[in-house]
């Protein structure tokens, strides 16, 4: 009986952990990503803050995009434009954008 109870508790804990991670909505992400394309969708574009090549983010790993945007949002990563963009996004919007961008083949 104790073993069955323990298995049940583990199952509940795993469900709670997986529910804590939001899943991105690719369709919603597609409508939100228009701002990103202004810099990240232009071949050879260099940004002036400081000037550097802006990477293409299509096909990038989903978790990498989430982590990067959350780091810009918190100020852990610094860049004037990216900080402003990320601070205007909710955590769900970040998940949606990451889900969409990662679903596109390079």
C-alpha positions in Angstrom: 0.0 0.0 0.0 2.8 2.4 0.9 4.5 1.7 -2.5 1.3 2.5 -4.4 0.9 5.7 -2.4 4.5 6.7 -3.2 4.0 6.0 -6.9 0.8 8.2 -6.8 2.7 11.0 -5.1 5.5 10.9 -7.7 3.0 10.9 -10.5 1.3 14.0 -9.1 4.6 15.7 -8.5 5.7 15.1 -12.1 2.4 16.5 -13.4 2.8 19.6 -11.3 6.4 20.1 -12.6 5.4 19.7 -16.3 2.4 22.0 -15.8 4.7 24.7 -14.4 6.5 24.8 -17.8 4.3 26.8 -20.2 3.9 25.5 -23.7 4.2 27.9 -26.5 1.4 28.5 -29.0 3.0 28.5 -32.5 0.1 30.2 -34.2 0.1 33.0 -31.6 3.9 33.2 -31.8 3.6 33.7 -35.6 1.5 36.9 -35.0 3.9 38.2 -32.4 7.2 37.6 -34.2 6.7 40.5 -36.6 8.7 42.8 -34.4 11.6 40.4 -34.3 11.8 40.2 -38.1 12.6 43.9 -38.2 16.1 43.1 -37.2 16.5 39.4 -37.2 14.9 38.8 -40.5 17.1 41.1 -42.6 20.1 39.4 -44.3 23.4 41.0 -43.4 21.8 43.6 -41.0 24.1 45.1 -38.4 22.7 46.8 -35.3 24.2 50.1 -34.0 24.1 49.4 -30.2 27.1 48.6 -30.6 27.4 47.7 -34.2 27.4 44.0 -34.7 25.8 41.4 -37.0 22.2 40.6 -35.9 21.8 36.8 -35.8 19.0 35.0 -37.6 16.8 33.3 -35.1 14.7 31.2 -37.3 15.1 27.5 -36.4 17.0 28.3 -33.2 16.5 26.0 -30.2 13.2 26.8 -28.4 14.7 26.8 -24.9 17.6 28.9 -26.0 15.2 31.6 -27.3 13.2 31.4 -24.0 16.3 31.7 -21.9 17.7 34.6 -23.9 14.5 36.6 -23.9 14.0 36.1 -20.2 17.6 37.1 -19.5 17.1 40.3 -21.5 13.8 40.9 -19.7 15.5 40.5 -16.3 18.6 42.6 -17.3 20.9 39.6 -17.0 21.8 40.1 -20.7 22.1 43.7 -21.8 21.2 45.3 -25.1 19.1 48.4 -25.4 16.8 47.2 -28.1 16.5 43.6 -26.9 15.9 44.7 -23.3 13.1 47.0 -24.3 11.5 44.3 -26.5 11.7 41.6 -23.9 10.4 43.8 -21.1 7.3 44.4 -23.1 6.6 40.6 -23.4 4.8 38.4 -21.0 6.3 35.0 -20.2 3.6 33.4 -22.3 4.4 35.6 -25.3 8.1 34.6 -24.9 7.0 30.9 -25.0 4.8 31.5 -28.0 7.5 33.3 -30.0 10.1 30.6 -29.1 7.7 27.8 -30.1 7.1 29.5 -33.5 10.7 30.4 -34.3 12.0 27.0 -33.3 9.4 25.3 -35.5 10.7 26.9 -38.7 13.4 25.0 -40.7 16.6 27.0 -41.2 
